[in-house]
């Protein structure tokens, strides 16, 4: 097969995998959590107003995050209409861009590993999960990763257009989530220069045309939003960056070691082999630093620094969420690619123990994937006949993988056999888990249950009482209105529907003692009641 045919085959394969892993049935469950509906609604309000500067939520300036995700979602709304799956398209697109950038980077500097690297990165659990979420995490991870790949490409080739690309994507990362992007990039580059003992790298990186390019892309929006909203710098920089990092202001407190299991889960199904790639490199670097930093090993050092810096930085933070660590995952995937490349180059047989562990960890993903409905409903993994069958199937797949990968030529089959449980698990999650996820965790099903009474467009305003904030924000997106919250004294004077936990029936009656209240129904999966509330004096 000639080079052109091989490249066409690779792009076709990557396109198919990205389409399945990131885009397929993107709207099979509604927006979940508090962030997805808030970001989706803020983008809708900007889209409705044709405003590319100020994000708003409920008509009030909402300055927690920069504008890149909102711009992408607005374009998706313009093309496909406003929907929850359109709100997730920016993340799916950015994840695809990340995978293709890895393929192009490896195609230039490690051509024999380009397809492996792209597929490994695409199939990590963290990338798949956040590619399907309406959030800023994937836009930041993709832009920062592409910037760092461009910087290393400049380091190896000295081609200035790579350095220009570094500054372009660093600016986009700054528009994705703020100063964290240039900060992480600066620390990674500085530590690599320190490890190499070559501080001229820092000086040469500070290239004036590149800095001007960065400022020309990133600054205009920041200036415009500050002019329109003089409180922006205080809210965004001091409250949602410095205070979020240094205090538990937003109640996301986690232990110092929190990101260790998060990273291990995020790298699944490749976790075992990423560890296998890291341990010998760290040992060599510790004992023979110069050997590790020779030109042929410099990429390993760069990737190790890239992997560790976000983990350490966000571990120090007093506010921790799983998505914060996403920028570290591409480095883990690329470390594994280098590990596989070295084994293939030396015609070595892979360590059978690592291969067996990898096989059973990867195949083990099938158990929670097949049991996802039970896990969501019962909040734990039950042990029953279905669990036994799922475990037996996973064991069979694990044995088959271990037998294949332990052969002398096992590494040739690594990506193919590992992608088998990934594809099966993803299919099970979408087929079995999505409906249950929708009815138990998303406000979409609750809203649909309320809206079935009549045309959704004719529904009176909604209000909530003692419900989680994710329910409130979800209803705000699906009903496209500001949701009044009784606890805050926001009791609408006119006809409306109030949603409350089924345990709050007495409290609802007490709060609305002067109104006519009619019980309409209960949405059992989320244990939510809803009531029709008539205006004062309508008896």
NUTIPA-887355 format. One record per residue (C-alpha): x, y, z; residue in three letters. Coordinates in steps of 0.25 Angstrom, whole numbers, plus 5000, padded with zeros to 4 digits. Example, Ala and Ser with C-alpha at 12.3 -4.5 7.8 and 13.67 -1.06 7.14 Angstrom:
# residues 2
504949825031Ala
505549965029Ser
END
This chain:
# residues 539
500050005000Unk
500650134996Unk
500750255005Unk
499550334999Unk
498650215001Unk
499150185015Unk
498850325019Unk
497450325012Unk
497150195020Unk
497650255033Unk
496750385031Unk
495550295028Unk
495850205040Unk
496050325049Unk
494750395044Unk
493950275047Unk
494450255061Unk
494350405064Unk
492950405058Unk
492550285067Unk
493250315080Unk
492950465080Unk
491750495071Unk
490850375070Unk
489550395078Unk
490150515085Unk
488750555089Unk
488350415094Unk
488250475108Unk
487950615113Unk
488850715119Unk
489350675133Unk
489950735145Unk
489950885147Unk
490950935137Unk
490450875124Unk
489050945124Unk
489651075129Unk
490751075118Unk
489751035108Unk
488751145112Unk
489751255113Unk
490151225098Unk
488651225095Unk
488451355101Unk
489651415093Unk
489151355081Unk
487751405082Unk
488351545085Unk
489351535074Unk
490351575085Unk
491751525083Unk
492351595095Unk
491551585108Unk
491051445113Unk
489751455121Unk
488951355129Unk
487551395131Unk
487851525125Unk
488951565135Unk
490351565131Unk
491051435135Unk
492551455135Unk
493051325140Unk
493751275127Unk
494251335114Unk
493551335101Unk
494151225092Unk
493151115096Unk
491951205094Unk
492451255081Unk
492551105076Unk
491151075082Unk
490551195075Unk
491051145062Unk
490551005065Unk
489151075068Unk
489151155056Unk
489451025047Unk
488650925054Unk
487650995063Unk
487651005078Unk
487750875085Unk
488450795096Unk
489250715085Unk
489650845078Unk
490150905091Unk
491150785092Unk
491650795078Unk
492750895081Unk
493350785091Unk
493250675080Unk
493850765070Unk
495050805079Unk
495250665083Unk
495350625068Unk
496250735065Unk
497150685076Unk
497250545071Unk
497550595057Unk
498650695062Unk
499250575069Unk
499250495056Unk
499850605048Unk
500950635059Unk
501350485060Unk
501250475044Unk
502350585044Unk
503250535055Unk
502850395058Unk
502150345045Unk
502150195049Unk
501350235061Unk
500350335056Unk
499050245055Unk
499350175068Unk
499550305075Unk
498250375070Unk
497450245073Unk
497950235087Unk
497750385090Unk
496350375084Unk
495950245092Unk
496350295106Unk
495150305115Unk
495350445119Unk
495450495105Unk
494150415101Unk
493450465113Unk
493750615112Unk
493650615097Unk
492150585100Unk
491950695110Unk
491550835108Unk
492650895116Unk
493950975114Unk
494850865118Unk
495050805105Unk
495250935098Unk
496350965108Unk
496950825107Unk
496950825092Unk
497550965090Unk
498650945100Unk
499050815095Unk
499150865081Unk
499950985086Unk
500950895093Unk
501050795081Unk
501350915072Unk
502450965082Unk
503150835083Unk
503050825067Unk
503750965067Unk
504750905077Unk
505050785068Unk
505050865055Unk
505351005058Unk
504251045048Unk
503651175052Unk
502251145047Unk
502151035058Unk
502451145068Unk
501351235062Unk
500351125063Unk
500751105078Unk
500351255080Unk
499051245072Unk
498551125080Unk
499051175093Unk
498251295090Unk
497051205087Unk
497251135100Unk
497251275107Unk
495951295101Unk
495451155105Unk
495751165120Unk
496551285123Unk
498051305128Unk
498151155132Unk
498551125118Unk
499751215117Unk
500151185131Unk
500251035129Unk
500951045116Unk
501951145122Unk
502251045134Unk
502350925125Unk
503350995115Unk
504151055127Unk
504250925134Unk
504750855121Unk
505750965118Unk
506250945133Unk
506350795131Unk
507150815118Unk
507950915125Unk
507751015113Unk
507051145117Unk
507151195103Unk
505951115100Unk
505151205109Unk
505751335102Unk
505551275088Unk
504151245091Unk
503851385095Unk
503751425080Unk
503151565078Unk
502351535066Unk
501751415073Unk
501451495086Unk
500751605077Unk
499951495070Unk
499551435084Unk
499151575088Unk
498451605075Unk
497551485076Unk
497251475091Unk
497251625096Unk
496051685087Unk
495051605094Unk
495551625108Unk
495651775105Unk
494251785099Unk
493551705111Unk
494251795121Unk
493851915114Unk
492351865114Unk
492451805128Unk
493451885137Unk
493251775148Unk
493851665138Unk
495251665143Unk
494851655158Unk
493851545155Unk
494651465145Unk
496051485150Unk
495951495165Unk
494651415168Unk
494651305157Unk
496151285156Unk
496951335168Unk
495851305179Unk
495451175172Unk
496951125173Unk
497251175187Unk
495951155194Unk
494751065195Unk
493851175191Unk
493051085181Unk
493050965190Unk
493850875182Unk
494750825193Unk
495450695190Unk
496750625197Unk
498150655192Unk
498250515185Unk
496850535178Unk
497450545164Unk
498250415164Unk
497050325163Unk
496350425153Unk
497550425144Unk
497650275145Unk
496150265141Unk
496250365131Unk
497350285124Unk
496550155123Unk
496650065116Unk
498150095114Unk
498450125129Unk
499250005132Unk
500150025119Unk
500350175122Unk
500850135136Unk
501750035129Unk
502250145120Unk
502550245131Unk
503250155142Unk
504450115133Unk
504550255128Unk
504550315142Unk
505550215147Unk
506550255135Unk
506350405137Unk
506550395152Unk
507850305150Unk
508350355137Unk
507750495135Unk
508650525123Unk
508250395116Unk
506850435118Unk
507050565112Unk
507750535099Unk
507050575087Unk
506450435084Unk
505850435098Unk
505550585100Unk
504050555095Unk
503850465107Unk
504450565117Unk
503450675111Unk
502250585112Unk
502550545126Unk
502650685130Unk
501350715122Unk
500650605129Unk
501150635143Unk
500950795143Unk
499450795142Unk
499350685153Unk
500150755163Unk
499650895160Unk
498150855161Unk
498450765173Unk
498950895180Unk
497650965177Unk
496550965188Unk
495550945177Unk
495550815170Unk
494650765159Unk
494950645149Unk
495050725137Unk
496150815142Unk
497150695139Unk
496750675125Unk
497950755119Unk
498850645125Unk
498250525117Unk
498850545103Unk
500250545109Unk
499950405116Unk
499450355102Unk
500650405095Unk
501650345106Unk
500950205103Unk
501150235088Unk
502650255090Unk
502750125099Unk
502150045088Unk
503050105078Unk
504250075086Unk
503849925088Unk
503549915073Unk
504849975069Unk
505649885077Unk
504849765073Unk
504549735088Unk
503449645093Unk
502549725102Unk
502549685117Unk
501449585118Unk
501049635132Unk
500749775127Unk
500049715115Unk
499149625124Unk
498849735134Unk
498549825122Unk
497549725116Unk
496749705128Unk
496649845132Unk
496249885118Unk
495249765117Unk
494749805131Unk
494149925125Unk
493049835120Unk
492449805134Unk
492049955138Unk
491649985124Unk
490649865123Unk
490249885137Unk
490050035136Unk
488550035137Unk
488649965151Unk
489750055155Unk
488950185152Unk
487750135159Unk
488350065171Unk
489550155172Unk
490450035173Unk
490849915165Unk
489949805170Unk
490349655170Unk
489349575163Unk
489149485151Unk
489349605141Unk
490649635148Unk
491149495147Unk
490849485132Unk
491549625130Unk
492749585138Unk
492849455130Unk
492749525117Unk
493849625121Unk
494749505126Unk
494649435113Unk
494949565105Unk
496149585115Unk
496649445113Unk
496549465098Unk
497349595099Unk
498349545108Unk
498649425099Unk
498749515087Unk
499649625093Unk
500549525100Unk
501049465087Unk
502449515081Unk
501749605071Unk
500649645081Unk
500949795080Unk
500549795066Unk
499049765070Unk
499049855082Unk
498149965077Unk
497249865070Unk
496949775082Unk
496849885092Unk
495849965083Unk
494949845084Unk
494449865098Unk
494450015096Unk
493450005085Unk
492649895092Unk
492649975105Unk
492250105097Unk
491150035090Unk
490549975103Unk
490650115110Unk
489850175098Unk
488850065097Unk
488650025111Unk
489150145119Unk
488650265112Unk
487150245114Unk
487350225129Unk
488350335130Unk
487350425124Unk
486250395133Unk
487050395146Unk
488050505144Unk
487550605134Unk
486450705135Unk
486050675121Unk
485150555125Unk
484550635136Unk
484250745127Unk
483650655117Unk
482750585127Unk
482250725131Unk
482150775117Unk
481350645112Unk
480050705119Unk
479950805107Unk
480750875097Unk
482150915103Unk
482051055097Unk
480751075105Unk
481251035118Unk
481251145129Unk
482551185135Unk
483251085144Unk
483751105158Unk
484551015168Unk
484550985182Unk
485650915190Unk
486150845177Unk
487650825173Unk
488250935165Unk
488450845153Unk
486950825153Unk
486750975153Unk
487751005142Unk
487350885134Unk
485850935134Unk
486351075131Unk
486951015118Unk
485850925113Unk
484751025117Unk
485651145112Unk
485251235124Unk
485751285137Unk
485351185148Unk
484851255160Unk
485251185173Unk
484351195185Unk
485451195196Unk
485951325190Unk
484551385191Unk
484351375176Unk
482851325177Unk
482251365164Unk
480951445166Unk
480251385153Unk
479951245149Unk
481151155149Unk
481651015152Unk
482550985163Unk
483450865164Unk
483850805178Unk
484350675184Unk
483250575187Unk
483750595202Unk
483350745202Unk
481850735200Unk
481450785213Unk
482450905212Unk
481950935198Unk
480550945204Unk
480951035215Unk
481751125206Unk
480551145197Unk
479451145208Unk
478751265201Unk
478851205187Unk
478051095180Unk
478950975178Unk
478650855169Unk
479550735170Unk
479850695155Unk
480750575157Unk
482150515161Unk
483350485153Unk
483750355160Unk
485150335154Unk
485550465161Unk
484550465172Unk
484050605168Unk
482550655169Unk
481950765161Unk
480750855164Unk
479950955157Unk
479851085165Unk
478751185162Unk
478851335165Unk
478451395178Unk
476851415179Unk
476551315168Unk
475751225176Unk
END
